[in-house]
């Protein structure tokens, strides 16, 4: 319909504007409180001087829009019948009027027995050829008179797709040859659900049937070995065409283990035990065919050590003494836990949070006094583990030192003979008239060898170097003489951990020092 025009007051050289009402459409229906009435117009002027677009209802002005886009959302429209048009005015005050549109705003329809949900397409017992005939799922939702929230389509009771916008239909382009039974559930804006009838149809392969799917075990690989409580055993199946999977199940030694019916078709076997395993996967495709993978064998072992979570203070050791300004006090934790947080405490009060990579804190601003520290490790699951506390002392520079690390102190004497006394912790004090003798060794920590130096010791002292674990069990010993100057002690064959080096002079005494093996 051509727009009505007027050139009242306009220049004879000025061309007239035009306007077309694009929304609503003729005889459109809106649901009150659900659908917003939008008034929209396309307006143009050859001189590009549009002053305004006015929208009218039954000849009464509704609103005026002075800049594009010429759209008005009429949220206050009440229930009733409407007749609207648009009027454009250009810069020369020439006007044009659009066509008249009739529409209705009505109440939410009654959710009563008037609507019978039906599958409109496919028709019952229809046959489609894959690639030749499109399969479109469609209901009578759009003609229901209801305000539709969504339409859900199902095949054999399993969800296919949910559509939330008109026309609420689905072009099933990925459908495969098989027998189908579909229905839909239509949900209106009030939440009421209407279920359609079931429809049976068939899709044939035609001349381009896809190859049958194949399945194989991706993990574990054949012959793989896992360590209990250290390695996660994940069963994962690879399917060449996941669209053909109807169901999938893992088996162990031929017995059903667990289903995995959704991609990526895997199972984390967290409660596995030590033993030998032989697993395979079986899938049923959409045509009902059973397809099996080749089996793979693997083993779960207990590992070489105790996997019980342990947390200890690696440094300092219990009873150690430091001299302020001379000795660095370093707090260090030792644990077999995958730590998410490392916290040190002193006398039960939080001291500092240390990096999980080093689990160490160098206490450079410590004061003279007694300390009782422990470490708290938090694992990845939020579980906390506390070490046993260790007690140590920081002395002033003027204090007499009795170091349990080197277990040495000075005493006035008249001979160079080494004397020793052994306390309850097998710690030894060696006295000499002119110097303090203590174990000098390095590197510490070490991964293979540690060298002990006897440069300051009296010559011709014989003894044994011993490696002792934290339980007090002797693991290795080696003869030595202080006349050699230094002795290299190999610890490469022992696991990572904290050990004690003992220098045993027989009846003359024993010296000890902590060794960290990594």
Secondary structure by P-SEA (a helix, b strand, c coil): cbbbbbbccccccbbbbbbbbcccccccccccccbbbbbbbbbbbccccccbbbbbccccccccccccccccccccccccccccbbbbbcccccccccbbbbbbbbccccccccbbbbbcccccccccccccbbbbbbcccccccccccbbbbbccccccccccccccccccccccbbbbbbbbbbbcccbbbbbbbbbbbbbbbccccccbbbbbbcccccccccccccbbbbbbbbbcccccccbbbbbcccccccccccccccccccccccbbbbbbbbbbcccbbbbbcbbbbbccccccccccbbbbccccccccccccccccbbbbbbbcccccbbbbbcccccccccccccccccccccccbbbbbbbbbbccccbbbbccbbbbbbbccccccccccccbbbbbbcccccccccccccbbbbbcccccccccccccccccbbbbbcccccccbbbbbbbbcccccccbbbbbbccccbbbbbcccccbbbbbbbbcccccbbbbbbbbcc
